[in-house]
Amino acid sequence: MDNISFPKQKKRIESIDALRAFALFGVIMVHINSMYSFGGVATNDFSYFTPIGIEIKHIIKLLFDDKSRTIFSTLFGISFYLILRNPSYTIGKFCWRCVLLMCFGLLDKLFSTYDILFWYGLNGLLLAVIPVRKISQKSLLLLSIFLFSFGVINFLPIIQFGFPVRYASDTSLIAIMTYPMQKILLMDFYTRLSIDGSMTLSFFLFGFYLGKKGIIDNIDQYTTIKKVGGSVLLFGLAMLIYKLSHANLIAWRLSVLSGAIALSLSFIYLFNYLKKHLLFMVKYGKLGLTNYSTQYIFGTLMVLYIAIPLRLSIEYVFLLGICLYALQASFAVFWMKRHRYGPLEWIWRIATNRKYESNRFI
């Protein structure tokens, strides 16, 4: 009967919100690594890669590259579970919610070609096709594993479209924002298929499985020191295999998966141990959509108008990224004192329900 088991708990899970904040910190670091899409510009045009900067880039790649996105995608699957476990929430309404997410993604693409929200919305629509409410836990897990395996082996060749360069050291914000949207979508769609394949949908299903299994509602009790230690050892073994395989792509994907699990369990354990010092991350995580979107806007501006003109070496750009995260966290704490939802979360809620509601605490 596990296919119809939907807990009625409605209280937000603080460790999950905090984990979302942690994943978004990793997203900032990864985007700094690529200089918010300006990484393809010749390094002597704007950025000096010093020895310490190169070492930091390697550390960020080890800790966060692809892993933060894996965690973020799984958290989206968990969010979809928390929505769809309400039997009165129709599939039609859920599809409309995904279409709105695609619209947010289109707005973000005015700044970044590879913003992932459009892809998330599209995969959310695919998720709606699967009878996730009725399918058994075991079937969900097996389907997730199949899609992950298919994504691991299904690599498409990277092709060059011959489109004009969107990001360059001498470009302008207007030029970036007026870049033809059809070209942006074509580049992004093909890149997602060649790099991501079916993995996003796999992680959505895995997040849904974790919710349906009851792990999410009991995540704090589930995260023990033994599980943390075991996951870290597994990640270390996966990285060793990756190194011995001479950077085999399949070995990298497996190391990413084990790394995402190790990071998630380690962070949740640490959060519960230091909760009173990390409560700001709960606020940050509640504004996940707002913070993710504004990261791209301010990150692009930061590189275009600070890093490039000042020819900053990469370690100072990482410091700017940390400052951006701190500013977002401060705003989140301030905002959530007076409001129930983040700015974009509120708009998304109103547009989904097609009914106005106040965002202020009464």
ABEGO torsion letter per residue (X at the ends): XAAABBBABABBBAAAAAAAAAAAAAAAAAAAAAGGGAAABBAAAABBBBAAAAAAAAAAAAAABGAAAAAAAAAAAAAAAAAAABAABBAAAAAAAAAAAAAAAAAAAAABAABAAAAAAAAAAAAAABBAAABBAAAAAAAAAAAAAAAAABBBBBBBAGBBBABBAABBAAAAAABBAAAAAAAAAAAAAAAAEAAAAAAAAAAAAAAAAGAAAAAAAABBAAAAAAAAAAAAAAAAAAAAAGGBAAAAAAAAAAAAAAAAAAAAAAAAAAAAAAAAAAAAAAAAAAAAAAAAAAAAAAAAAAAAAAGBBAAAAAAAAAAAAAAAAAAAAAAAAABABBAAAAAAAAAAAGBBBBABBX
